[in-house]
Amino acid sequence: MHKVLMNLPDDYHIFDDVILNTERGTTQIDHVVVSKHGVFAVETKNYRGDIYGDDNRQQWTQIIVTKVRYRSKWYKTYTYVTKNHLYNPVKQSLAHVYAIKNCLKKWPYLKVVPIIVFTGGADISKVKTSHHVIYDSYLVDTILSYRNTYLSDDEYHKVINSIASNNIRELVSERTHVSNIKSAKREQKYKKAMGICPSCGGRLILRSGKYGSFYGCSNYPKCKYTTK
């Protein structure tokens, strides 16, 4: 993805593999692009098959349909369907945005844009979202579509320095980062078991929808957290 981002103009600064501190440990961002027109948090997903999801679901679904030939009858095939789940990348990317804003508090007016980029031949046409969930071929054009100017030349360089100084990639081992992720997941699992919304601390209430029963936050619509 770095090669794709290198097609941006020279006044777009690219960070790769950024790790920032958060209240729950650390968060890793694949790419952060800084420009006078905003900061872009780019999360890449290498998947194939059909992807289903929306902004509010806790997990998205990947369905891979494969044609397999019978061993004894090579001229016949059957359909093999694989179904997997992935954590909602929109929620993941919004958490990245929060972490970036937290280290750029001096510029509260600066636009920070989450972008989720799918590679690997995935079909994302079934995804329903109000955010940028795109193919890699649209990444540069998506970033360049933001034309409002938020930073002066001096502020632009200060923002770059602020992200660089907060980036602890060189200080955090992969083992520590993974440990932080697992710790955060354990905390979220405990809160769900206790009927507490992991997002805002509200109560989880059993509700019904067109896809069946689910638990939703009592603070809806302010908090849209859901889980099965």
BELNOR-V296646 format. One line per field, one symbol per residue. ss: DSSP state (h for helix, s for strand, l for the rest). Layout:
ss->???
This chain:
ss->lhhhhlllllllssssssssssllsssssssssssllsssssssssllssssssllllssssssssssslllllllssssssssssslhhhhhhhhhhhhhhllhhhllllssssssssllsslllsslllsssshhhhhhhhhllllllllhhhhhhhhhhhhhhlllllllhhhhhhhhhhhhhhhhhhhhllsllllllsssssssllssssssllllllllssl
